[in-house]
Amino acid sequence: MIEQGNNSFNFYGEFTCKVDAKSRVRLPGEMIDQLKVIDNQTFIMNRGEDGQIILFPKPVWEEKLSALRQLNRFDSKSRDFTRLFMRGVSTVKLDAGNRLLIPKKLVEYAGISKEIAILALFDQFEIWDTDKYEAFVINRSQEDFQKLGQEVMVDNKPLDDNSKE
């Protein structure tokens, strides 16, 4: 079950999908089931920081825009970030066949060819060319994963319910 509160979605999963000649992607059933919580099936696609595409449900995108509006427009770094963040933004909708059309400019940006990997990350999805995604994963060992976990989760409580404080 997807939990939602204040436009906070908790999507999960990793999916592989074929891309047709028109850059359309038929989303897998498990992902479609999770997306049913979104009212009008409208999404925003944007460039990601690591060469991937980010797919935002529209309510999540609205929260991102709200945060951007809070930035100081007189600060050059804020203006630069906003310009770069908004570059490539496209609105997309699921069609009757549960397909999304990936805009050409984003296909080129992400280097997408015939197959993509979609990674659900809480309230958004990352869309990667499968080869790029596999290279990203392969270039990180189990030791790297453990080290990252220790570094980024150090201030959080352990996931183990039996832990002692």
N, CA, C and O of each residue as an XYZ file, in Angstrom:
660
protein
N       0.844     -1.188      0.000
C       0.000      0.000      0.000
C       0.880      1.238      0.000
O       1.860      1.303      0.741
N       0.542      2.210     -0.816
C       1.272      3.466     -0.885
C       0.732      4.401      0.189
O      -0.477      4.613      0.292
N       1.630      4.952      0.979
C       1.229      5.914      1.992
C       1.329      7.308      1.405
O       2.279      7.626      0.689
N       0.347      8.133      1.713
C       0.364      9.497      1.215
C      -0.061     10.436      2.316
O      -1.046     10.188      3.010
N       0.669     11.499      2.475
C       0.334     12.531      3.445
C       1.087     13.782      3.066
O       2.313     13.753      2.955
N       0.388     14.875      2.865
C       1.015     16.111      2.400
C       1.784     15.877      1.102
O       2.930     16.302      0.962
N       1.148     15.204      0.170
C       1.769     14.881     -1.112
C       3.060     14.080     -0.937
O       3.972     14.191     -1.756
N       3.140     13.297      0.097
C       4.316     12.479      0.342
C       3.998     11.039     -0.060
O       3.267     10.333      0.635
N       4.548     10.628     -1.171
C       4.321      9.282     -1.674
C       5.484      8.393     -1.278
O       6.596      8.884     -1.081
N       5.254      7.122     -1.162
C       6.310      6.157     -0.865
C       6.307      5.062     -1.916
O       5.846      3.947     -1.676
N       6.834      5.406     -3.092
C       6.946      4.438     -4.175
C       8.181      3.569     -3.943
O       9.131      3.996     -3.286
N       8.167      2.369     -4.473
C       9.297      1.459     -4.308
C       9.407      0.557     -5.535
O       8.436      0.348     -6.262
N      10.600      0.033     -5.746
C      10.822     -0.937     -6.805
C      11.837     -0.477     -7.825
O      12.196      0.697     -7.916
N      12.273     -1.446     -8.577
C      13.209     -1.231     -9.676
C      12.626     -1.980    -10.865
O      12.309     -3.165    -10.764
N      12.487     -1.289    -11.987
C      11.799     -1.852    -13.144
C      12.647     -1.677    -14.396
O      13.387     -0.701    -14.519
N      12.541     -2.612    -15.312
C      13.194     -2.517    -16.606
C      12.104     -2.479    -17.663
O      11.172     -3.282    -17.636
N      12.226     -1.542    -18.593
C      11.205     -1.356    -19.626
C      11.865     -1.124    -20.980
O      12.953     -0.555    -21.068
N      11.195     -1.568    -22.020
C      11.628     -1.298    -23.389
C      11.152      0.091    -23.803
O      10.116      0.575    -23.347
N      11.934      0.715    -24.675
C      11.583      2.010    -25.239
C      11.319      1.789    -26.723
O      12.157      1.220    -27.421
N      10.149      2.240    -27.219
C       9.854      2.023    -28.635
C      10.495      3.118    -29.487
O      11.136      4.026    -28.960
N      10.321      3.027    -30.795
C      10.953      3.955    -31.739
C      10.484      5.393    -31.550
O      11.181      6.325    -31.952
N       9.315      5.589    -30.945
C       8.793      6.937    -30.694
C       9.134      7.437    -29.293
O       8.606      8.457    -28.851
N      10.010      6.724    -28.598
C      10.443      7.058    -27.229
C       9.323      6.917    -26.208
O       9.276      7.650    -25.220
N       8.419      5.968    -26.454
C       7.368      5.676    -25.487
C       7.776      4.469    -24.665
O       8.436      3.550    -25.149
N       7.363      4.501    -23.409
C       7.681      3.429    -22.468
C       6.376      2.929    -21.859
O       5.612      3.707    -21.288
N       6.126      1.637    -21.980
C       4.967      1.036    -21.313
C       5.401      0.675    -19.904
O       6.320     -0.119    -19.703
N       4.724      1.270    -18.933
C       5.091      1.045    -17.542
C       4.581     -0.312    -17.072
O       3.490     -0.734    -17.457
N       5.366     -1.000    -16.240
C       4.950     -2.319    -15.747
C       3.763     -2.223    -14.791
O       3.555     -1.201    -14.136
N       2.994     -3.303    -14.726
C       1.788     -3.344    -13.907
C       2.016     -2.981    -12.455
O       1.209     -2.262    -11.865
N       3.099     -3.462    -11.867
C       3.370     -3.155    -10.458
C       3.551     -1.655    -10.243
O       3.121     -1.107     -9.228
N       4.183     -1.006    -11.197
C       4.374      0.441    -11.094
C       3.039      1.161    -11.309
O       2.735      2.121    -10.601
N       2.258      0.714    -12.262
C       0.939      1.305    -12.525
C       0.069      1.214    -11.271
O      -0.625      2.168    -10.920
N       0.111      0.069    -10.604
C      -0.671     -0.091     -9.372
C      -0.287      0.951     -8.325
O      -1.150      1.481     -7.626
N       1.001      1.241     -8.220
C       1.462      2.242     -7.260
C       1.040      3.653     -7.671
O       0.785      4.502     -6.817
N       0.969      3.897     -8.971
C       0.657      5.234     -9.473
C      -0.831      5.571     -9.412
O      -1.215      6.714     -9.659
N      -1.655      4.610     -9.093
C      -3.103      4.854     -9.037
C      -3.489      5.876     -7.972
O      -4.593      6.419     -8.013
N      -2.607      6.143     -7.028
C      -2.899      7.128     -5.986
C      -2.801      8.562     -6.508
O      -3.191      9.501     -5.814
N      -2.289      8.734     -7.708
C      -2.145     10.068     -8.291
C      -3.411     10.378     -9.083
O      -3.794      9.623     -9.977
N      -4.045     11.476     -8.754
C      -5.355     11.816     -9.303
C      -5.445     11.806    -10.822
O      -6.206     11.016    -11.381
N      -4.693     12.657    -11.499
C      -4.906     12.797    -12.938
C      -3.804     12.182    -13.797
O      -3.759     12.408    -15.006
N      -2.925     11.415    -13.183
C      -1.859     10.726    -13.913
C      -0.975     11.699    -14.709
O      -0.476     11.362    -15.783
N      -0.792     12.901    -14.169
C       0.086     13.891    -14.784
C       1.414     13.890    -14.045
O       1.458     13.864    -12.815
N       2.499     13.920    -14.817
C       3.850     13.864    -14.264
C       4.703     14.953    -14.889
O       4.398     15.479    -15.960
N       5.765     15.269    -14.196
C       6.757     16.202    -14.714
C       8.062     15.430    -14.853
O       8.498     14.749    -13.924
N       8.679     15.546    -16.030
C       9.997     14.949    -16.265
C      11.011     16.070    -16.293
O      10.755     17.168    -16.787
N      12.180     15.753    -15.741
C      13.234     16.750    -15.674
C      14.593     16.055    -15.698
O      14.697     14.854    -15.450
N      15.616     16.822    -15.997
C      16.979     16.298    -15.976
C      17.389     16.005    -14.539
O      17.108     16.792    -13.635
N      18.051     14.874    -14.331
C      18.590     14.544    -13.017
C      20.032     15.005    -12.909
O      20.650     15.389    -13.901
N      20.555     14.963    -11.705
C      21.910     15.436    -11.443
C      22.983     14.491    -11.942
O      24.130     14.908    -12.101
N      22.655     13.236    -12.195
C      23.659     12.228    -12.549
C      23.472     11.669    -13.956
O      23.908     10.553    -14.237
N      22.831     12.425    -14.842
C      22.637     11.966    -16.214
C      21.379     11.134    -16.395
O      21.187     10.539    -17.456
N      20.530     11.077    -15.398
C      19.266     10.360    -15.482
C      18.131     11.360    -15.654
O      18.346     12.572    -15.615
N      16.924     10.843    -15.845
C      15.723     11.673    -15.895
C      14.984     11.447    -14.583
O      14.941     10.327    -14.073
N      14.408     12.504    -14.045
C      13.583     12.374    -12.845
C      12.122     12.520    -13.271
O      11.764     13.440    -14.006
N      11.293     11.602    -12.799
C       9.854     11.637    -13.050
C       9.167     11.959    -11.729
O       9.220     11.181    -10.777
N       8.520     13.125    -11.693
C       7.832     13.582    -10.489
C       6.325     13.473    -10.685
O       5.823     13.910    -11.721
N       5.584     12.912     -9.738
C       4.141     13.100     -9.768
C       3.876     14.605     -9.630
O       4.616     15.299     -8.933
N       2.838     15.106    -10.281
C       2.598     16.551    -10.272
C       2.530     17.150     -8.872
O       3.087     18.228     -8.665
N       1.870     16.504     -7.885
C       1.850     17.108     -6.537
C       3.247     17.265     -5.930
O       3.504     18.233     -5.214
N       4.140     16.331     -6.208
C       5.515     16.428     -5.705
C       6.240     17.571     -6.413
O       6.982     18.328     -5.787
N       6.018     17.688     -7.720
C       6.623     18.776     -8.485
C       6.189     20.135     -7.923
O       6.995     21.058     -7.817
N       4.928     20.241     -7.572
C       4.427     21.502     -7.008
C       5.170     21.843     -5.721
O       5.450     23.013     -5.460
N       5.493     20.826     -4.912
C       6.276     21.063     -3.693
C       7.680     21.549     -4.035
O       8.210     22.433     -3.361
N       8.289     20.976     -5.080
C       9.630     21.412     -5.508
C       9.580     22.878     -5.944
O      10.453     23.669     -5.588
N       8.550     23.231     -6.719
C       8.418     24.614     -7.165
C       8.232     25.560     -5.985
O       8.783     26.661     -5.977
N       7.472     25.142     -5.004
C       7.260     25.955     -3.812
C       8.589     26.219     -3.109
O       8.850     27.334     -2.656
N       9.420     25.195     -3.024
C      10.738     25.367     -2.405
C      11.609     26.308     -3.240
O      12.322     27.143     -2.683
N      11.560     26.185     -4.559
C      12.337     27.076     -5.428
C      11.895     28.527     -5.281
O      12.715     29.444     -5.320
N      10.601     28.722     -5.113
C      10.086     30.086     -4.951
C      10.619     30.761     -3.685
O      10.625     31.988     -3.594
N      11.057     29.981     -2.731
C      11.583     30.525     -1.480
C      13.026     31.005     -1.611
O      13.523     31.731     -0.750
N      13.699     30.598     -2.694
C      15.086     31.017     -2.877
C      15.166     32.514     -3.152
O      14.245     33.105     -3.715
N      16.272     33.111     -2.751
C      16.502     34.533     -2.955
C      16.858     34.771     -4.420
O      17.911     34.328     -4.880
N      16.014     35.447     -5.135
C      16.237     35.696     -6.564
C      17.344     36.717     -6.810
O      17.784     36.893     -7.946
N      17.790     37.382     -5.764
C      18.894     38.314     -5.910
C      20.247     37.629     -5.723
O      21.292     38.238     -5.950
N      20.224     36.368     -5.311
C      21.443     35.588     -5.116
C      21.767     34.849     -6.410
O      20.935     34.097     -6.919
N      22.967     35.056     -6.944
C      23.319     34.475     -8.245
C      23.335     32.943     -8.223
O      22.974     32.314     -9.218
N      23.743     32.341     -7.119
C      23.744     30.875     -7.034
C      22.317     30.336     -7.064
O      22.050     29.309     -7.687
N      21.410     31.023     -6.396
C      20.007     30.605     -6.414
C      19.435     30.701     -7.825
O      18.732     29.797     -8.278
N      19.737     31.797     -8.516
C      19.260     31.945     -9.901
C      19.855     30.880    -10.793
O      19.142     30.294    -11.608
N      21.153     30.613    -10.659
C      21.803     29.589    -11.478
C      21.195     28.214    -11.227
O      20.902     27.468    -12.162
N      21.013     27.893     -9.953
C      20.428     26.593     -9.626
C      19.023     26.468    -10.212
O      18.679     25.445    -10.804
N      18.218     27.510    -10.044
C      16.845     27.481    -10.555
C      16.843     27.293    -12.067
O      16.064     26.494    -12.587
N      17.693     28.010    -12.773
C      17.771     27.860    -14.243
C      18.154     26.433    -14.627
O      17.542     25.834    -15.512
N      19.155     25.904    -13.967
C      19.607     24.549    -14.295
C      18.559     23.512    -13.918
O      18.353     22.541    -14.647
N      17.900     23.709    -12.791
C      16.871     22.770    -12.349
C      15.677     22.769    -13.298
O      15.108     21.713    -13.572
N      15.297     23.927    -13.797
C      14.120     24.039    -14.660
C      14.409     23.688    -16.117
O      13.485     23.558    -16.920
N      15.663     23.536    -16.453
C      16.052     23.226    -17.831
C      15.575     21.827    -18.206
O      15.890     20.853    -17.523
N      14.829     21.732    -19.274
C      14.391     20.435    -19.762
C      13.076     19.945    -19.189
O      12.664     18.823    -19.482
N      12.406     20.751    -18.381
C      11.153     20.335    -17.746
C      10.074     20.090    -18.801
O       9.872     20.903    -19.703
N       9.385     18.953    -18.669
C       8.289     18.605    -19.574
C       7.164     17.964    -18.787
O       7.404     17.194    -17.856
N       5.934     18.284    -19.165
C       4.760     17.645    -18.581
C       4.409     16.435    -19.435
O       4.366     16.531    -20.662
N       4.156     15.295    -18.793
C       3.780     14.076    -19.510
C       2.583     13.442    -18.808
O       2.378     13.623    -17.608
N       1.804     12.699    -19.578
C       0.646     11.981    -19.033
C       0.699     10.552    -19.522
O       1.202     10.266    -20.609
N       0.171      9.656    -18.700
C       0.012      8.277    -19.136
C      -1.057      8.236    -20.213
O      -2.102      8.871    -20.074
N      -0.804      7.486    -21.300
C      -1.841      7.319    -22.309
C      -2.703      6.107    -21.955
O      -2.501      5.483    -20.913
N      -3.647      5.779    -22.806
C      -4.587      4.677    -22.531
C      -3.869      3.333    -22.416
O      -4.383      2.410    -21.784
N      -2.687      3.216    -23.019
C      -1.916      1.977    -22.962
C      -0.901      1.960    -21.825
O       0.007      1.128    -21.818
N      -1.045      2.865    -20.870
C      -0.117      2.989    -19.737
C       1.313      3.264    -20.198
O       2.277      2.721    -19.660
N       1.418      4.122    -21.207
C       2.728      4.508    -21.728
C       2.996      5.968    -21.438
O       2.085      6.794    -21.388
N       4.270      6.265    -21.247
C       4.749      7.639    -21.123
C       5.610      7.944    -22.338
O       6.415      7.110    -22.754
N       5.451      9.101    -22.894
C       6.297      9.562    -23.991
C       7.431     10.375    -23.382
O       7.196     11.402    -22.747
N       8.652      9.913    -23.577
C       9.814     10.654    -23.074
C      10.205     11.672    -24.139
O      10.504     11.288    -25.270
N      10.209     12.959    -23.805
C      10.573     13.986    -24.784
C      11.983     13.757    -25.345
O      12.889     13.309    -24.642
N      12.133     14.076    -26.617
C      13.395     13.837    -27.321
C      14.596     14.470    -26.616
O      15.658     13.855    -26.514
N      14.420     15.707    -26.128
C      15.544     16.395    -25.479
C      16.005     15.643    -24.228
O      17.190     15.656    -23.894
N      15.066     14.988    -23.539
C      15.435     14.216    -22.348
C      16.014     12.852    -22.722
O      16.892     12.337    -22.028
N      15.528     12.269    -23.811
C      16.103     11.014    -24.322
C      17.573     11.247    -24.642
O      18.433     10.443    -24.280
N      17.852     12.344    -25.318
C      19.234     12.671    -25.686
C      20.076     12.956    -24.447
O      21.208     12.483    -24.346
N      19.540     13.715    -23.516
C      20.269     14.044    -22.292
C      20.679     12.786    -21.535
O      21.822     12.670    -21.092
N      19.752     11.847    -21.387
C      20.014     10.642    -20.600
C      20.679      9.537    -21.422
O      21.025      8.489    -20.875
N      20.860      9.752    -22.710
C      21.492      8.732    -23.554
C      20.678      7.457    -23.652
O      21.237      6.362    -23.709
N      19.371      7.591    -23.671
C      18.488      6.419    -23.698
C      18.464      5.811    -25.090
O      18.351      6.508    -26.098
N      18.575      4.482    -25.113
C      18.515      3.786    -26.396
C      17.268      2.911    -26.449
O      16.183      3.403    -26.760
N      17.407      1.630    -26.153
C      16.282      0.705    -26.327
C      15.650      0.218    -25.037
O      14.547     -0.327    -25.048
N      16.342      0.413    -23.930
C      15.832     -0.115    -22.667
C      16.196      0.843    -21.537
O      17.266      1.452    -21.533
N      15.283      0.958    -20.583
C      15.536      1.834    -19.438
C      15.359      1.060    -18.135
O      14.671      0.040    -18.074
N      15.995      1.577    -17.118
C      15.781      1.120    -15.746
C      15.060      2.253    -15.033
O      15.460      3.413    -15.129
N      13.998      1.909    -14.319
C      13.267      2.895    -13.528
C      13.439      2.510    -12.069
O      13.147      1.382    -11.672
N      13.911      3.448    -11.289
C      14.137      3.230     -9.870
C      13.213      4.150     -9.082
O      13.288      5.371     -9.214
N      12.346      3.569     -8.267
C      11.445      4.358     -7.431
C      12.198      4.827     -6.194
O      12.826      4.035     -5.492
N      12.123      6.118     -5.944
C      12.800      6.712     -4.788
C      11.801      7.545     -3.995
O      11.744      8.768     -4.131
N      11.024      6.871     -3.174
C      10.063      7.500     -2.276
C       8.962      8.249     -3.020
O       7.894      7.686     -3.261
N       9.202      9.513     -3.389
C       8.153     10.317     -4.017
C       8.446     10.662     -5.470
O       7.760     11.494     -6.063
N       9.452     10.033     -6.039
C       9.818     10.285     -7.433
C      10.468      9.037     -8.021
O      10.739      8.068     -7.313
N      10.712      9.081     -9.328
C      11.323      7.959    -10.024
C      12.523      8.460    -10.813
O      12.490      9.545    -11.393
N      13.579      7.659    -10.829
C      14.711      7.943    -11.702
C      14.589      7.042    -12.917
O      14.283      5.856    -12.800
N      14.834      7.621    -14.090
C      14.809      6.880    -15.347
C      16.214      6.933    -15.929
O      16.740      8.006    -16.226
N      16.809      5.758    -16.087
C      18.182      5.641    -16.568
C      18.205      4.798    -17.839
O      17.389      3.891    -18.001
N      19.130      5.095    -18.732
C      19.464      4.122    -19.763
C      20.002      2.906    -19.020
O      20.817      3.053    -18.109
N      19.565      1.717    -19.389
C      19.924      0.514    -18.644
C      21.438      0.336    -18.549
O      21.947     -0.010    -17.483
N      22.158      0.564    -19.631
C      23.612      0.392    -19.593
C      24.272      1.374    -18.624
O      25.189      1.004    -17.890
N      23.809      2.618    -18.621
C      24.364      3.616    -17.696
C      24.056      3.249    -16.247
O      24.901      3.399    -15.364
N      22.839      2.769    -16.016
C      22.448      2.392    -14.662
C      23.284      1.213    -14.170
O      23.769      1.214    -13.038
N      23.448      0.212    -15.024
C      24.259     -0.949    -14.638
C      25.697     -0.539    -14.353
O      26.304     -1.034    -13.404
N      26.250      0.363    -15.167
C      27.611      0.845    -14.926
C      27.697      1.571    -13.588
O      28.673      1.415    -12.854
N      26.679      2.362    -13.274
C      26.631      3.065    -11.995
C      26.648      2.061    -10.844
O      27.402      2.229     -9.886
N      25.829      1.031    -10.932
C      25.737      0.029     -9.866
C      27.021     -0.797     -9.784
O      27.532     -1.037     -8.690
N      27.535     -1.226    -10.916
C      28.739     -2.063    -10.950
C      29.942     -1.320    -10.374
O      30.802     -1.923     -9.733
N      29.996     -0.004    -10.607
C      31.128      0.787    -10.123
C      31.089      1.045     -8.622
O      31.967      1.718     -8.082
N      30.087      0.520     -7.958
C      29.988      0.659     -6.510
C      29.933     -0.719     -5.884
O      28.989     -1.476     -6.110
N      30.924     -1.035     -5.115
C      31.012     -2.356     -4.503
C      30.140     -2.430     -3.253
O      29.603     -1.421     -2.795
N      30.010     -3.630     -2.712
C      29.287     -3.820     -1.457
C      29.959     -3.023     -0.343
O      29.296     -2.483      0.543
N      31.278     -2.963     -0.405
C      32.020     -2.180      0.589
C      31.674     -0.693      0.471
O      31.499     -0.011      1.481
N      31.575     -0.191     -0.778
C      31.165      1.204     -0.984
C      29.782      1.444     -0.397
O      29.539      2.466      0.246
N      28.872      0.491     -0.624
C      27.500      0.604     -0.123
C      27.499      0.677      1.399
O      26.802      1.502      1.989
N      28.281     -0.188      2.027
C      28.359     -0.193      3.487
C      28.938      1.124      4.008
O      28.438      1.685      4.983
N      29.984      1.609      3.359
C      30.617      2.860      3.777
C      29.648      4.029      3.621
O      29.541      4.872      4.511
N      28.947      4.078      2.494
C      27.949      5.130      2.294
C      26.875      5.073      3.376
O      26.479      6.103      3.922
N      26.411      3.872      3.680
C      25.404      3.697      4.718
C      25.867      4.248      6.047
O      25.114      4.922      6.751
N      27.105      3.958      6.386
C      27.638      4.464      7.649
C      27.739      5.985      7.631
O      27.465      6.639      8.637
N      28.130      6.547      6.495
C      28.313      7.997      6.413
C      26.989      8.753      6.409
O      26.852      9.758      7.106
N      26.020      8.287      5.641
C      24.788      9.062      5.502
C      23.735      8.718      6.539
O      22.816      9.505      6.766
N      23.847      7.567      7.168
C      22.848      7.159      8.146
C      23.342      7.284      9.580
O      22.640      6.859     10.498
N      24.505      7.842      9.802
C      25.124      7.875     11.119
C      24.253      8.571     12.168
O      24.263      8.183     13.337
N      23.508      9.583     11.762
C      22.688     10.305     12.730
C      21.292      9.719     12.889
O      20.496     10.214     13.687
N      20.996      8.680     12.145
C      19.675      8.063     12.225
C      19.704      6.845     13.126
O      20.754      6.234     13.325
N      18.558      6.497     13.667
C      18.473      5.304     14.498
C      18.673      4.068     13.629
O      18.295      4.068     12.458
N      19.260      3.025     14.188
C      19.444      1.788     13.430
C      18.097      1.205     12.995
O      17.079      1.396     13.661
N      18.111      0.505     11.885
C      16.897     -0.117     11.372
C      16.493     -1.336     12.175
O      15.347     -1.781     12.100
N      17.434     -1.885     12.950
C      17.181     -3.096     13.736
C      16.367     -2.738     14.972
O      16.807     -1.941     15.801
N      15.183     -3.326     15.097
C      14.318     -3.054     16.249
C      14.914     -3.547     17.569
O      14.527     -3.078     18.639
N      15.849     -4.485     17.496
C      16.426     -5.067     18.708
C      17.658     -4.306     19.198
O      18.324     -4.735     20.140
N      17.958     -3.177     18.554
C      19.168     -2.454     18.936
C      19.013     -1.844     20.337
O      17.912     -1.516     20.778
N      20.135     -1.709     21.002
C      20.168     -1.131     22.355
C      20.679      0.290     22.251
O      21.586      0.580     21.471
N      20.099      1.165     23.035
C      20.567      2.565     23.016
C      21.405      2.859     24.216
O      21.886      3.982     24.373
